[in-house]
Amino acid sequence: MFEGYHQPQHHVAMRDGLPVALRPTLLEEAESDWRSHPRYAGKARFFMNIHRQLIDGSAQLAGALEQLRDAPESEVKDHLRG
């Protein structure tokens, strides 16, 4: 866990708007232990993989945008003209 994990913006069980029906499905174990938990399969694994892909994709996008921001304008225009 990281410092501040138990603040509402980081801890899913403390967030406003979490449907009451979802609360019993939250795992009490640390994320590193989820893979061995019997309820971590099927849909849970699927959505964790989707979440990981979104995080990775956003990191790639941020890196590409930083490169674009730092590139000379003429280079960007030439690249866009293809």
C-alpha positions as MATLAB code, in Angstrom:
seq = 'MFEGYHQPQHHVAMRDGLPVALRPTLLEEAESDWRSHPRYAGKARFFMNIHRQLIDGSAQLAGALEQLRDAPESEVKDHLRG';
ca = [
       0.000    0.000    0.000;
       1.107    3.571   -0.447;
       0.810    6.567    1.826;
      -2.658    8.032    1.507;
      -4.220    4.756    0.322;
      -7.032    5.068    2.842;
      -8.135    8.447    1.515;
     -11.458    8.341   -0.369;
      -9.948    9.231   -3.750;
      -7.701    6.121   -3.600;
      -9.660    3.518   -1.638;
     -12.668    2.086   -3.468;
     -14.555    1.130   -0.295;
     -14.453    4.746    0.890;
     -15.694    6.340   -2.334;
     -19.084    7.949   -2.568;
     -21.438    6.322   -5.010;
     -20.264    2.723   -4.639;
     -23.463    0.699   -4.997;
     -24.472   -1.143   -1.819;
     -24.675   -4.397   -3.796;
     -20.968   -4.147   -4.683;
     -19.642   -3.660   -1.175;
     -19.853   -7.378   -0.198;
     -17.887   -8.326   -3.327;
     -14.821   -6.264   -2.399;
     -11.849   -8.361   -1.354;
     -10.306   -7.579    2.022;
      -6.894   -8.936    1.008;
      -4.115   -6.792   -0.398;
      -4.108   -6.553   -4.182;
      -0.959   -8.676   -4.352;
      -2.933  -11.597   -2.817;
      -5.988  -11.375   -5.076;
      -4.775  -13.884   -7.674;
      -4.934  -16.705   -5.125;
      -8.402  -15.721   -3.853;
     -11.262  -17.963   -5.100;
     -13.451  -14.949   -5.995;
     -10.706  -13.445   -8.172;
     -11.578  -15.176  -11.412;
     -13.786  -14.734  -14.415;
     -15.244  -11.240  -14.482;
     -12.963   -9.870  -11.746;
      -9.810  -10.939  -13.608;
     -11.288   -9.705  -16.899;
     -12.045   -6.230  -15.530;
      -8.702   -5.994  -13.727;
      -7.030   -6.714  -17.080;
      -9.147   -4.047  -18.779;
      -8.220   -1.602  -16.012;
      -4.513   -2.406  -16.478;
      -4.811   -1.879  -20.244;
      -6.472    1.512  -19.700;
      -3.708    2.574  -17.312;
      -0.993    1.410  -19.735;
      -2.717    3.082  -22.681;
      -3.076    6.368  -20.848;
       0.622    6.277  -19.935;
       1.529    5.703  -23.598;
      -0.754    8.536  -24.666;
       0.762   10.889  -22.095;
       4.258   10.025  -23.332;
       3.282   10.580  -26.966;
       1.674   13.923  -26.147;
       4.780   15.041  -24.268;
       6.913   14.153  -27.305;
       4.514   16.029  -29.567;
       4.575   19.042  -27.263;
       8.381   19.107  -27.278;
       8.813   18.571  -31.032;
       9.513   21.531  -33.305;
       6.327   22.793  -34.979;
       7.737   22.267  -38.477;
       8.496   18.621  -37.694;
       4.937   18.044  -36.478;
       3.429   19.691  -39.576;
       5.660   17.602  -41.885;
       4.666   14.437  -40.083;
       0.943   15.256  -40.284;
       1.174   15.901  -44.031;
       2.622   12.430  -44.380;
];
